[in-house]
Amino acid sequence: MLGDGEEDSRNGQMSEDELPEVNWRGCSMSEIYRQLNPFELDHLPAVKPSESHTVLHHFPIRNADTEPPKPLKSHHKWDALHVRLPCSSKSQYPVVQEDGSSSIENRWEMIEKALLRPIQNSHDLQAAILSYNTKYEGVWNFRALHKLFGEEYDEDESKIFFENLLPRIIRLALRLPELVQAPIPLLKQGKCHAVTLTQEQISCLLANAFLCTYPRRNTLKKKSEYSTFPDINFNRLFQSSGSAVLEKIKCICHYFRRVCPLEDDRSNVPTGCVTFERRYMPHNEMPNWSESSIPLGITPLHITSDGTIEDEGLGLLQVDFANKYLGGGVLGGGCVQEEIRFVICPELIVSKLFTECLRPTEALLMVGCERYSNYTGYANTFQWAGNHEDNTPRDSSRRRMCHIVAIDALHFQDSAHQYHEELMLRELNKAYVGFSTSLTTLAPGVASGNWGCGAFGGEATLKALLQLMACTVTTRPLVYFTFGNEELRDQVHKMHTFFIENNILVKDLWSVLKKFYTRKLPAKELYTFLYSELEKIKRSPPKKQIIENATNQTNNDAERKVDMKNTTTLNSMSITPRPMNKRSPPSNAKRSLEESQDIFATTSPEGENDETNETAAAVAPKNTATIDLSISDDSETEELLEMAAPDAEASINSTPKKVVDNKSSPSNGGTPAKTNTKSRQRTLLEMLDQSYNQAGPATKKYCASKSPQKN
C-alpha cells in the first residue's frame, strides 16, 4: 500500500518529497486578511486639514486624477517650528569677497546662480554645491559621485546624466517657491501631528536635498538648531565609501528619472499624496502589561522564512526597523533594512527633513509612498536591480495604500541587557505605540520580523514575543518574516501553539519574562524557561467559538465596524481595549520631562545657524566621511541599566535580585507592587529622556567601517 505522500503511477499523485515545500507556519494569509481583500481594511481616516494635520495641497482636491494636486498658498514662516526653506527671503549666507571683505547675500540667489551654470561632470557639480556651502570647502569631497561617474558608469551613461537628468533635477529643485507655498511644520517631540504633501512637492524637496540646499542642516555640533533631527542634505552620501553607496545613488538617480518632468512633457509627474504622522503617547497611557488578561492565542500568527515585508506584506502595517534618527544611514554608508526601504521608496527620505528624533513612546506612520526600484542583496551585497512598477491602489486621499510604521529598537552592546525588565518594557511600549489605531473598524495586520536584531544586538526569540504581545493588545494579526531562519520560524510557531493550547494570557507571559533576567540564564534557554514556568500557570483552553469570534470577528454590515467595548466575546475574556480615538489636541503648555528640552529657537554661537554672522572659515568636524547613522548609540540602554538598581548602586553590574526585589518577589509569582512599579518606572524613563538631551548629535555618529549586519 502506498503512503499518503507517495506517488501512485496509476493516479499521478506526488510523493511527499516531491510536494512543494511550505515555508510558513500558523494561519494562512487569508485568515490574516480576515477573508477580505488585502486592501479592504482601513488604516487611517481620509485626509482632512485640522489643528493636528497640516495639508500642503488644496483641499478638497478638485483637479483630475491625472494631474498633481495644487499646492496650498499661505504665508511662509522662518522659525523653530517650521522647516527653514532655502528659498525664504530670510535665508542668508555670509560671503567673503576677493578683497577679504565679507557680505551677506540671499542664499536662494546664490543657489540659482550656481546651478544655472553649465555642469559637465561630478567635479563641476561638487564645485557648484560648495559655492553656496563655502564653509565646507576643503572638507566635502564627493568621492562616491566621482567614482560612480568616473569608474562605474561608462562615458555615454555619464553624459546622459549631466546633459539630461541633472538639468531636470535642477529645474525641479528651483521650482521650490512655486510648489511649496505654505510652511512645513516640524514634527516635534511630544506632539501628535501629521503633514500631508503631494508626491510632486516631495520630489521638489528631495531635489533640493540632492543639491544640498537646506540651510543649518550640515553641522554636527551639539547645540546646533537641528542637532536632534536627522541630516537631509546628500553631501554625506556623496562622500561615503563602499559598494552599497554607489548602488544607493543609482536608486536615487532612477527615482529622479521617473519623477522629473521633461521640458515639453509632464506626463511622468506623480499625482498622489503622502502622509507622515508622528504618534506620541504619554507613559500613563501605556497598557499595564501585568494586568492584561487577553489570551495571546487569539492573535492570528503567520510566520514564514520566505519573503520580505515590502513584497509579501501588502495591505498590512509594515514595520520599519528604524533608527531614532529617521532613515538611519540612508544618506551615509548604512544599507540594512531601513536604509534599503528608504532608497527603493525615496519619498520616505523627506521625513528626515521635518521629523525630530523619536522618543521612547513615539513612532512615525508613513502612508502613501511609492516604490520605484527593485534590488538584490543586503548590506555590502546590495545592488539596484532596475525599475519597479508599483501597482498598489490608492485610497480616497490619493495615497498609495502602503502603510509603514517606523519604530526604533534599543541598541544593546551586551545582549544580556535586553532581558532587564525596564528595557523589555521600553520595547513593548514602543511597539504598542506603533501598532495602536484610532479606528473602530477592524485593524489590519502587522508585517514585521527581527526588529532590532543583528547590528542592534537584539534577540529575535524575544523580539518576536514582545511584538506578539503588542499585536494582541492592539487586536492586530501578526505576519512575521524570519528572513530565511527556519529554526526561528518553528520555535516561535511552537510557542504560539503552546499559548493557544494552554490559554496563556499577556500578563502570564510578561510575569515570566521578568523572571528570566533574574535567573542569569543564557539567551538560548529563554524558550525552555518559558515552557517550564508557564506550565505551572496554564489554563484550560477557551471554547472554540470564543477563539473563532475573537480572531475572525465576522461582521456583515457594510462598513464592518466592531464595537470593541460591547462585544460579548471580548467581555467574556476580560478584554478592555484602549480607546485611541479621543486624544486631546496638542497643547502649547511647557513640555514635561517626557520630552527633551526645546530645540534652540534663537541662533547659537556654536551652531551652523550663525551663518549670517560667520565668515566662510569654519572648522570641519573630524572624520566627516566616516560619520554614519546606520546604528544608534548605546547611551539610552546604559542610562536605564544604571538607574535600575537602588540609588545606592551606581553600576549597571548591580545585583539583579535587588532590582527585582524592589518590584516583585518570588513568592508572589513576580507580580509587581503597583506603587513601587509606577514610581520606579517613571524615574527610569525620565533618565532615558535625559540621555537624549546629553547625547545630542553624538547619537548620530557611527563609524561606517563596521560591517553592517541584518537589523
N, C-alpha and C positions, 0 to 999 in steps of 0.2 A: 504494500500500500504506500502511496506517495504521501510525504509530509505536506503540511499546509502550504509551505512556500516552495515546494519542489515543482519543477515543470513537468507537466503531463503532455507528452508529444501528441496525444490524441485531442486535447482541448486547448493547447497553446498557452497554458498557464506558465508563469515565470517562477523560477526558484527564488528563494529568499535572498540569495546572494545577488541575483540579477535585478531585484527591485530597486528603484531609485532611492538613494539614501535620504533619509529625513533628517534635516539639520536643526529642527526645532523641537521643543518640548512644551507641554502645557496646553493651553486652549488655542483654538485656531484664530486666525486674523479676523474671520467673520464674527467671532464672538467679541473680539476686541472692539470691532466697529459696531457692536450691538445689532448685528444683522442689517445694518444700514449701509448706504453709500459712504465711502471714506470721507467725503467732503460734506456730508449731510448735517453733521452736528456743528453748532456754533461754538466758537472760542470766545468771541468778543461781540459786544453790540456794534451796530453800524457807527461810522464816524459821525460825530456831531460836536461842533465847537462848544466849549464850555470853559469855566474857570480853570478846570483841571485838564483841559485838552485844547492845545493850540493847533489850529488847522491853517496851513500856509497856502491854501488854494481857495478859490471862490467856492462858497458853499451855499446852496447845493450846486453840484456840477451840472451845468446846463448844455455844454457843448457835446459834440458827438463822441462816441467811444473811440473813434479813430484819431482823435485829437487830444493832446495832453490838457488837463485842467488848467485854467488860467490862474496865475499867481495872485494871491491876496495883496492888496495895497494898503500899507499902513506906515506910520512914522518909524524910521529906524531908531534904534537905541544903542548907545555906546556906554554900557555899564557892566557891572559884575554879575548881572543876572541873565545876560544875553550874549550870544556869540558875537565877538568883535570881528566884523566882516572887513576884509581888506579894501572894499570899495567905499567904505564910510569916509565922509569928509574929515572925520576926526582921526583917521588912521594916518599918522605922520611918521616920518623916518628921518634921523639925522644923517646928513651927507657931508663928507669932508671934501672941500674943493681942492683944486690943484695947487692953489696958493697957500694951503694949510688952514684956511678959514672953514668954519662949519656953518651949515644952514639946515633948516627944517623944511622938508618937501612933502608933498602929498604922496602917500605910498602908492595909491592906485595909478596915478600918472606915471610914476616910476615903473610900475609893472607893465602898463600898456606900452610904454616906450621901449622897454627891454624885449618884450615878447613879439612886438611887431617888426623887429629887425629880422633879417634872414638868419635862420638857424639850420646849419647844414650837417651837423654831426653832434655827438654826445658832449664833446668839449664846448661847443658853442652853447648848447643847452645849459650846461653847468655854469658857464660864464653869465648867461642871461639871468639865471636864478640867483646867482651870487650878487648881481648888480643891485638887487633890492633886498639882499640879506648880507650886506657888506661886513657885518660883524663876524661872519664865519668864513671870510676869505682866508685861505691857508689852512682852514680847519676841515671844511667839507671837501671830500674827494669822491666823486661819484664813480668809484672803481667798478661797481656792478654794471652800471649803464655802459661804461667804456668797454667792458668785457663782452656784454651782450651784443653790442653793435659792431665791435671790432673783431670779435672772435667767433661768437656763436652764430650770428646771422651772416649770410653772405652779402655781397655788395648790393645786389638787387633788393633784398629784403630791407636792408638799412635805408636804401634810397626811398623805398615806398613809405617807410615810417616818417622820414624827415620831410619828404615832399608832399605827402598826402595826409597821413594820420595826425602827425603833430600839429600842422596848421588847423586841423579840425578841432583838436583838443584845445588849442589856444583860443580859437573863435568861441568855443563853448564856454571856456573859463571867463572870457571878457564880457559875456552876457550876464554876468552875476547881477549887476544893478537892475537888469530887466527881469530876470527870472526869480530873484528873491527880493521882494519889495516890502517885506514885513520882518520884524525882529524874530530871530530864532531863540527860544528860551533855552537856557541851560537846564538840564535835568539834574538838579542838585540833590545832595544827600538829605535824607529825612523828609523828602517830599514825594507825594504821588502825583505824577504829571505825565501827560502824553503829548507828543508832537507828531503831526502827520504832514508829510511832504509829498510832492509828486515825484515820480521817477525822473522826470526831466530836471527838476530842481536839484535832486540828489546828484545827477550826472554832472551838473554845473559845479556843485560844491566839491565833488571829487576831482574834477578837472583842476580846480584851484589847489587842492591838496597835492595833486601830482606835480604842479608847478611851484609848490612851496610858498604860497602867497599869504598864508594866515599869520597875522601879527601875534606876537607874545607867546607863540607855541613851540619855540625851539629850545628854550633853556631848560636845564635840569636842576636849577638852583632850588633849594628847599623852600624858600619864602616867595617864590615867584607866583604870579597870579593863578597860573594853571598847573601848579605842582601836583594837585590831586586829580588831574584829568589825564587821559591818555594823550600820546602825541598824535598829530593828524597830518602834518606835512610829511612828504615822502622822502625827505633827504636821507633819513637813516636807512631806508630800504635801498636807496641808490648806492650807498657806500658799504653795505653789508657784504659778507663773503659767504661762499657755499653754493653748491649747485642748485639747491632748492630756491635760493634767492632769485636766480635768473628765471626759473620756471614760474615763480610768483609774479615777476614783472611781465612775463608773457601772458599770464591770466589777466592782468590789469590792462595791458595793451589790447587784448582781444575784447575785453568789455568796452573799451572806448571805440573800437572798430564797430561794435554793434550799436552803440547808442549815439555817437556823434553824427549829427546830420551832415550831409554833403552840401555844397554851396547851392545847388539847384534842386535838391531832393531831401525832403524832411520825413520821408515815409518810414524811416527806421527809428524815429524818436519814440521812446517808450511812452505809453499813455496812462499808466497806472499810478497807484499811490502806495506809500509805505508808512506804517505807524510804528513809533518807538514809545513804549510805555514803561516808565520807571515805577516799580512797585516798592512801597515801604510799609512795613508793619511794625509797630512798637512791640517791645518784648511782652507787654501784658496782653497782647492779642495772640500770642503763640499758644498752641494746644498744651494742655497738661498731659504729657505723654504717660505719666504714671497712673492716670485715671481713665485713659481711653479704653472703653470696653468694646471696641469694634473688632470683630473677628478678622484676622489677616486673610483668612481663606476666602472672603467674599470678593477680594480683588482679583480679577482675571489676569493671569500672567502668561505671556507668550515669550519664551526665551529661546534665542537662536544663536548659533555660532556662525551663521552666514549673513551676509548683507551689511548695509550701513544705515545709519539713522536718516541721512538725506535721501537715500534711494528707496528704502523699504518703509520709511516712517510717514508715508503720505497721509495727510489729513490728521495726523497726531500732533501733540505738543512736543516738538523736537528740542532736546536739551543740548545747549552749547556748553561744553566743559570749559567754562570761561576763566580768564584771569580777572581779578577785581578791577584792573585797568582793561576795559573792553578791547577785545581784539588781540590781547597778549602781544606776541611778537610778530604779528602780521606785517608790520612795517619795519621789521628787522630780520633777524636770522631764523626766527621760530617757524616751524612748519609741522605742527601736530593738529589735533582735531579742530580747535577753534580757528587757528590760522588758515587751515585748508578751507573751512566753511566760508571764511571771510573773502578768500580770493576767488572761489568759484561763484560766490554771490557777493560781488563787490559793494553792492548797495548797503550791506551791513557795515562797511568801513566808516560810513558817515556818522555812525553812532559815536565814534571816537571824538567827533567834533564837539558834541554837546553833553556827553554823559560823564558825570563825575564818578570816580571810582566807587565801586559797590561796597556797602557796609554789611555787617553780619546778617541783618534781616532785610536785605534788599535784593531785588532781581530786576532784570530788564527783559521785557517782552518785545520782540520784533516781528511785525506782521506785514507780509506782502512782498518780501524780497523775491527777486527773480534769479534763477540760476543761469549762468552764461557759459560755463566751461565744464568739460569733463576732465578727469585726471586719473592717473595711476600712481601707485606707490604711497609712501608715507615718510615723513621726516626727510632724511637725506636722499631717499629714493623717489620723492615726489616729482611728478612730471605733468605738465599741461598736456592734455590728450585731445584737444580740439574743441569744436563748438558743441554746445548743448542747447537744444530747443526745449524750453520749459513750457509744458502744456498744462500746468496747474491752473484750474479755473479761478476766476476772480469772484470776490464777494460783491455785495451791493455798493460798497465804497471803492470799488476798482482796485482792491488789494488782492494779490495772489493769495490763495488760501494755504499759505505756508506760514506756520507759527513756530517761532524759535524763542526759547527762553534761556537767557544767559544766567547761570548760577555758578559762582566761583567757590571752589573747594579750598580747604586749608592745605598748606604745604607742610609736609612732615619730613624733616631731615632724619628723624628717628621714627620708624614706622610704628614702634610700640606706643608712641604717644597718642595715636589716634583712638585708642580704646579708652582713654580717660573720659569720664562721664561728661565733663564740660565741653570737650571737643566733639564728642558724638552729638551732644545736644545742639551745638552750633551747626553741624552739618544737617541734622534733622530739621531744624528751623529754617535753614537756608532752602532746603528742598521744599518745605511746606510753603514758603512764600512764593517760590517759583511755580508750584503746581496749583496754587489756590485759584479759584474762579469766582467771579461775581454773578455769574448767570444762574438762573434757577432751572435751566434746561439741563439735560444730561451732559456731563463733561466728557469731551473726547479723551482718549487715552494718551499716555506719555510714552514717547520713544526715547530711551536713554541707554546707558551702558556703563562702562567702567569709569565713572565720573571721579576725577581727582586721583586717578591711579597713574602708574607709570612715573613720569617726571615729578609728580607731586607727592609720591610716596604712599598713596592710599592703597588699602587692601580691597580688592574687588568683592571678596566674600562679605565684607562688612558693608561696603557702599551699596551693594545690591539690596541688603536687608533694610538699610536706612531709607532708600528710595521706595521700597515696597511699603514701609510704614507710612511715608508721606503720601503715597498714592492712595492708601487705604483711608486715611483721614480726609483726604480731599475727594474721595469717591471717584477715582480715575483708574481705568485699567492700565497695565504696565506692559510695554514691549521692551524687552531687554536684549541688547546686542552684546555678545561676548567677544566679537571680533576674532573668531577662529578658535577660541578657547572652549573646547568641548567638555573638558573636565569641569570648568566653572559652570557651564550650562547645566550639566547633570547634577552638580552639587546644589545649585540654587533651586532647580526644579524639585529635587527630592525634599529639600527643606520646605518649600511651599506646599508640597503634598502633605507633609507632616503637619503643617499648620492647619490644613483643611480637615484632615482626619481626626485631629485632637482638639479642634476648636480653640486654637491659641489666639489670644487677644493681643492687641497692640501693647497694652500695659504689661502683659506677661513677658513678651519679648524684650521690652525695654528694661524691665527689672533684672532679667538675666544678663543682658548686655552690660549693664552697670556692674554686675558682679565679676565679669570676666577680667576686667583690668586689675581688680584686687588680688586675683589668683596668680598673676605674673606668669601666665601660660603663653607659649609661643602662638603666633597668629594662625599657624596651620591647624591648631587644635580648637579653633573657635567653634566650628560646627559640632564637633564631638562634645564639647562642653555644653552647647545649647541643647542638643538632644538629651543629654544626661539630666540637665536641670529642668527642662520643660516637661520631661516625662513625669516629674513629681507634681505638676500642676495641670496636667492635661484634663480635658473635659470630654463629655460625650459630644460627638459631632452634632451640629444643629440639623434640624429637619431639612430634608432635601428641598422642600418647597421654599423654605426660608432662604436657602443658598441661591436657588434659582431666581427668586424675586429680587434678592439683593444685588445679584450680579447682572441680571438682564434688565430688571425694572421695566418690563414691557409696557409701553404706553401707546394707545392707538389714536389719541387725539392729534389734530393737525400739527401742532407745534411740539408734541411730545414733552410737555412740561411736567416736571415732577416736583411736588411739594415735599421736600426732604423732611420737613418737620412733622408732617402729618401722615407719612407713610406707615401703615401698620407694621409692615415687615421690619422697618428700621427701628421702630419703637420697641418691638419685641426683643431686639438685640441691644437696647440701650444706646443707640447711635444718636448723637446730637451734633450734626454737622454745624459748623460755624457759619452764620450769615455773613457773607463777604461783600454784600452789595450796598451796605449802608454806612460807608465810611464818611466821616465828616470832611468838609472841604479843607484844603490846605490852609494852615494858619500862618499869620505873619508874626506870631509871638516868637520870642527868643528860643533858639533850639535847645533841647535838653542834652544830657550827656550822651544820648544815643547817637549823636552826630559829632562830626569833627568841627573844629572852630570854623567860623565863616572864612571863606576864601577872601583874600585881601581885595577889598573894593577900591582902595586907592593904590596909587603906584608905590612900589617898594624900591629902595635903592639897590636891592640885591637882585631884582628880577629883570627879565627882559622887557617888562612893561615900562621901563625907564628909557625906552629907545628914543623918545623925543628930547631927552636931556643928556644922552650919552653921545660920545663920538664913536666912530666906527671901530676904534681899537678895543676889542673885547678879548678877554681871556677865555679860551675854549675849554670845555670840560675835558677831563682826561679820558683817553681811550674811547673817544666818541664812537668809533666804528664797531666796538665790541659791545656796546650797550644794547640790551635786548629786553623785550617784555615777554619772552616765552615762558617765564616762570615767575611766580611771586616769591617774596622772601618769607622767612620762617618767623618773623617777629611776632605776629599775632598769636601763633601757636605757643611760642615761648612765653609770652605775657600771660596767657591763660594757665600754662603749667606752673609758672612761678606763683601765681595767686591761688592755685588750687589747694595748697597747704594752708594751715593756720598761719596767722600773722607772724608767729614766732619763727616760722620756717621760710626762708627766702629762696631756697634752692628748688629746682624742678625735680631733684632727686629725693624729695621728701618721702617719708614712709607712706605707702599707699593706704595703709589701714587708717591713718589719721584723716586722710581725705574722705574716706568712706564713712568713718565713724561720725563725722560731722553731719552726715546726711542720712545714713541708714545703719542698721545693724543686722548681722546675720540672723538674729532671732526673729526679725520681722520680715524676712524674705527680701530685704533690700528696698522696702517701701520708704521713701524719704519723708522726713518730718516736714510738714508744709512750711512752717515759719522759717526754719533754717534754710531750706532749699531756696525759697524765694529771695531771702536776704543774700545768700552766698552767690546765687546765680547773677543777681543784679551787679554785685561787686565785680565779678569776673567779666561780665560783658562790658562794664564800664572800662575796665582795664584793657579789654580788647579794642574798644574805641580809642583809648588813649594811645595805643600803639600805632594807630593810623596817623595820629597827629605827629607823633615823634618821628616816625619813619620817613614821612614826607616822600619826596621823589626817589629816595633810595630804594623804595619798593619797586620802582620801575627797572632797576638795574640788574642785569644778569649777563654773565659772560657767554657770548654766543659760541665759544669754543667747546662748551659742554655738548656732548652728544644728545640730541633730543630723543625722548622716549615717548611712547604712546601714552597720552594723558586721558 
